[in-house]
């Protein structure tokens, strides 16, 4: 078929990270809270859980699988917004609650930044959680590499194909997964629009978008 012919002729193989190289089934490994807070951790989790209720992202599902619904229900969220490539936010009472990348916040404790970078180098995803510009805590999520991905990448390398990862995740996280797969080329922190621009299988017969 035409599609198979294009695949055979392709020189560049661009793989999405989440759900292609990895299982796309996130699991919350750990949650760390700031020690300088007036808000209790249980209250923070209820705020974040209420926000994640509005999202259909696999990370939101991981949070909600981990958190038990409060007996008195989740908070009501207004003005819910998906900040493309960054995370989500919404108004709960007089607070603006945010969850996502570090860039959503201006006030970030260095200990969180350092741990996030270490976790991401191991291929984990880190979600910064907080209100307004202040980070209240971080959540560490793991996503399992699919079996055979490293062998697959090596087989393409042996055929002299160029293998690359395309992801909206942080640079450290994508680099960590790339290292596990033996892939040297990657594009990180890409928005949905940028992913569409980066490669088009239909327009460029030399590129296969997997």
C-alpha positions, 0 to 999 in steps of 0.5 A: 500500500501507499502508507507502507511504501512511505514507511519503508522509504522514510529516513526520519522516525519521530516517536511520541513519548507518552503512550508510544514509547511509554505505556501512558499509564502514569502512577503517582510515586510520591508527593512532597509538600513545602514545610512553610505552609499555613495550608494543610497537605490534605487541603492542598490535595483536595484543591488539586484533585478538584482541579484535576477533575476538570482535565482529561489528561492521563496525569489527571487520571493518575491523580484521581486514582491516587486521591480518594474523593472527599466525603464532602465532595470536591471543591467547585472550580470556575474559570478552568483553563488549559495552559497549553504546554504548561498545565492547568489552572482554575479558580476555587473560592478566592484562590487561583489553583495551578498544576503543571510545569514549573513555569506556571509559578514565580515563587518556587523553592530551590529544593523542589527545583533540584528534586524535580531535575533529579526525578526527570533525569530518571524519566519521571514526570514532575507536577508542580502544585500551588496557588497563585504564584507559590508552589505548595508541593510537587508530585512525582509520576512514573510512566513505564517504558514499553517492552522492546522499545530500546531494541526497536530503536537499535534496529532502526539505527542499524538500518541507518534511520534517524530516530527522534522523540517528540514530547511536550514534557520537560527537557530533563524528562524527555532526555531521561526516556531517550537515554533508556531507549538509546535515542540521541535526538529529541524535541522537548517542551513542544505544544500541541501546535508545535508538534503539528508543525514539527513534522507531517508524515503526509507532507514529507515522505522522508518522515514517519510520525509514530 
